[in-house]
Amino acid sequence: MLRLTNLSSRWMFAAKYHHGQTKNAVQASLFKRLGRLFHLPVLPLFVFDGPKHPVNKRKKKVTKTTDWLTAEFKDLLEGFGFTHWDAPGEAEAELALLSNKGRIDVVMSEDFNAMLFGAQRVMRMWVVFSTDESDSSYMVKVYEKGSQFSPNELVLIALLAGGDYDVSH
């Protein structure tokens, strides 16, 4: 079975995007996603940003996920029997550490940050949002450490494209 990790904050962001479709739109969206995941042959792990998470990215204060949503998402995860925990700091750094130790098979992410932190395999997902979540499109590409980019090339990409911690943006 594939050991898969996910950035919890990204799922909560996507759920908030669809706000307004039902009485409890955010919770309904998360429940729908977790229900789909439940039927896949994967062992999911959800990691949340911890107390030492950076407060600024790209010269902007990071929008903190509301406590009520984090608590309700964790309740849903437990209801489905999925594992979750809080990282000491940046969730992507924690996921990269788990990847390097061989405790997970792949990190799901929308960017290269986990790869820059040293993840062995990143499944990069682009979501083309629609107002109706069922019409949203997903594009996936898997990157293996050392296969497409050397560590130096990853740093160059981060410098040229800018990243979460680039203070010039």
C-alpha positions in Angstrom: 0.0 0.0 0.0 1.3 3.5 -0.9 2.2 5.6 2.1 1.0 9.1 1.0 1.3 12.4 2.8 -0.5 15.6 2.3 -0.4 19.2 3.3 -3.4 19.7 5.4 -3.4 23.5 4.8 -3.9 23.0 1.0 -7.0 20.8 1.5 -8.5 23.4 3.9 -7.8 26.2 1.4 -9.5 24.3 -1.4 -12.4 23.5 0.8 -12.8 27.2 1.7 -12.7 28.1 -2.0 -16.0 26.2 -2.5 -17.7 28.1 0.4 -21.4 28.7 -0.1 -22.5 25.6 -1.9 -24.0 24.0 1.2 -24.8 25.0 4.8 -21.4 23.7 6.0 -19.6 24.0 2.7 -16.0 23.7 4.1 -16.8 20.6 6.1 -18.8 19.0 3.3 -15.9 19.6 0.8 -13.3 18.1 3.2 -15.7 15.1 3.9 -16.1 14.5 0.2 -12.3 14.5 -0.4 -11.7 12.2 2.6 -14.4 9.9 1.4 -12.7 9.5 -2.0 -9.3 9.0 -0.3 -10.8 6.4 2.0 -11.5 4.1 -0.9 -8.0 4.3 -2.4 -5.2 1.8 -1.7 -3.2 4.3 0.3 -2.2 5.0 3.9 -2.6 8.7 4.2 -0.8 10.9 6.7 -1.8 14.5 7.2 0.7 16.9 8.7 -0.3 20.4 10.0 2.0 23.4 10.3 3.3 23.6 13.9 3.9 26.4 16.4 7.3 27.3 14.9 5.9 27.8 11.4 7.2 31.0 9.8 4.9 34.0 10.2 6.0 35.6 7.0 6.4 34.3 3.4 7.1 36.4 0.4 7.2 39.5 2.6 3.5 38.9 3.7 2.1 37.6 6.9 1.0 34.0 6.5 -2.8 33.6 6.7 -3.3 31.2 9.6 -5.9 28.6 9.1 -8.7 29.2 11.6 -8.5 27.1 14.7 -12.1 25.9 14.3 -11.4 24.6 10.8 -8.2 22.9 11.9 -10.0 21.2 14.8 -12.9 20.1 12.7 -10.6 18.8 10.0 -8.7 16.8 12.6 -12.0 15.4 13.9 -12.9 14.3 10.3 -9.5 12.7 9.8 -10.0 10.7 13.1 -13.5 9.7 12.0 -12.0 8.2 8.8 -9.2 6.6 10.7 -6.5 8.7 9.1 -3.3 9.6 10.9 -2.4 13.2 11.5 0.0 15.3 13.6 1.4 18.7 14.0 4.9 19.4 12.7 7.2 21.4 15.0 7.4 24.1 12.3 6.9 24.0 8.6 4.8 20.9 7.5 6.7 20.6 4.3 10.0 20.3 6.1 8.5 17.5 8.3 7.2 15.7 5.2 10.7 15.9 3.7 12.2 14.4 6.8 9.7 11.5 6.8 10.5 11.0 3.2 14.3 10.9 3.8 13.8 8.4 6.6 11.7 6.1 4.3 8.6 6.4 6.5 6.5 7.7 3.6 6.6 6.9 -0.1 5.5 10.3 -1.6 4.7 13.8 -0.6 1.7 15.4 -2.3 2.2 19.1 -2.9 1.4 22.0 -5.3 5.0 23.3 -5.4 8.6 22.2 -5.0 9.1 23.3 -1.4 9.1 19.7 -0.1 11.7 18.8 -2.7 13.9 21.8 -1.6 13.6 20.5 1.9 15.0 17.2 0.7 11.9 15.0 0.0 12.8 11.9 -2.1 9.6 11.9 -4.2 7.0 14.6 -4.7 3.7 14.3 -6.4 3.0 17.8 -7.7 -0.6 18.6 -8.3 -2.2 21.5 -10.1 -5.8 22.1 -9.5 -7.9 24.0 -12.0 -10.7 25.2 -9.8 -14.3 25.4 -10.8 -17.2 26.8 -8.9 -18.5 23.3 -8.7 -15.9 21.1 -7.0 -16.9 18.1 -9.0 -15.8 20.0 -12.2 -12.4 20.9 -10.8 -9.5 19.4 -12.9 -6.3 17.9 -11.5 -3.0 17.5 -13.2 -0.3 15.3 -11.6 3.4 14.8 -12.1 5.8 12.9 -9.9 9.3 14.1 -9.3 12.1 11.8 -8.0 15.0 13.2 -6.1 18.0 13.4 -8.5 16.1 12.2 -11.6 14.9 15.5 -13.1 16.9 18.0 -11.2 20.1 18.0 -9.3 20.2 19.7 -5.8 22.0 22.7 -7.4 19.3 22.9 -10.2 16.6 22.9 -7.6 18.2 25.8 -5.8 18.5 27.7 -9.1 14.9 27.1 -9.9 13.9 28.3 -6.4 16.1 31.4 -6.8 14.8 32.3 -10.3 11.1 31.5 -9.6 11.0 32.9 -6.1 9.7 30.8 -3.2 7.9 31.1 0.0 10.9 32.5 1.8 12.1 34.9 -1.0 12.1 38.3 0.6 12.4 40.1 -2.7 8.8 39.3 -3.7 
